[in-house]
Amino acid sequence: MTRKQKRLSVIAGGLVFLGAATGLTFYALGQKASYFYMPADLTTASVQPGQRIRLGGLVEKGTIQRGQGATVAFSVTDTHKSVKVTYTGILPDLFREEQGVITEGTFGPDGVFVADSVLAKHDERYMPKEVADGLKAKGVWQESKSE
């Protein structure tokens, strides 16, 4: 092999390595993606059983039911549609009715969303961006003006 051929083979080997590393990175990131949905979006979305998603909206008034142990059932709504959610664990301190929430998990065989994490807003002016955008688009929530 001439010096030029050696140089080209090293460059080609490096490009193949970088291409493989990039492909594996995108594949791994694609497997961890959680898509965000509002309850009304689920009617048109094709969510596969067992697919991890994020479900956001407001905790529907009068739907919080405490079960055995740390199990809680409630509904998440965007005022057009509601989705029943069950969660086993400790809820955030600020979790309450008619407040913004994002849950992450999968749908069970009975159509109930089984959450493995629940995020609640942290002060009176904050709403998670995805929830606020979805509720604003439906005309339900308006951002308060700062004083």
Secondary structure, 3 states (H helix, E strand, C coil): CCHHHHHHHHHHHHHHHHHHHHHHHHHHHHHCCCEEECHHHHHCCCCCCCCCEEEEEEECCCCCEECCCCEEEEEEECCCCEEEEEEECCCCCCCCCCCEEEEEEEECCCCCEEEEEEEECCCCCCCCHHHHHHHHHCCCCCCCCCC
